[in-house]
């Protein structure tokens, strides 16, 4: 089997044993093959963030397994899980979360340096990524000097800086006006296709979901 991501039988709840106990995931399964782009559509409160956090190794499920490239991540030590998160997974959020005191370029170089990449090679790759998303002329600007669409494009590059095999995105263009969102989403899809990434992209926008390979809906704690 060649799945980059395989979630099997995930259950997750909060406030166990208390009056305000909630059961969010109730046997959620998801598999994404190499190069596949899966849309995750869910109404607010359905558990989309909970699912993405578990898939991204930021939280553990109550039961079930999270396999990335064939390894069950729920069985690893915290240290190994953290290493896997840094090496295998890229994240994009609704808000860019770029470091405000660093330039666009530095925001893409720094994660590579933290991973031991040579500074020259890190800069070359960062400029290559910025060129792919069409913001190479903005490399030396700080995030505050960029438009919302440009900030998100830089955030896409940062997510890819350490050449992950899996990209997880939570409403990656949800913060932009509709026409900018449409264009920036197109850039993201080109980048994902060019790099052969596997991606799970949460969105409320059914037009954007239709541009992905497959749509999964999170209903009653399960994916259908
Ligand atoms: P979505 O991202 O689809 O809006 P979430 O995964 O954020 O949904 O939340 C799903 C449900 O779990 C909501 O009812 C939310 O209130 C609850 N929830 C999420 N995180 C916690 C937490 N840390 N403690 C208690 N309840 C939580």
Boltz pocket constraint, residues with backbone or C-beta under 6 A from the ligand:
constraints:
  - pocket:
      binder: B
      contacts: [[A, 14], [A, 15], [A, 22], [A, 24], [A, 42], [A, 43], [A, 44], [A, 45], [A, 46], [A, 47], [A, 48], [A, 49], [A, 50], [A, 51]]
      max_distance: 6.0
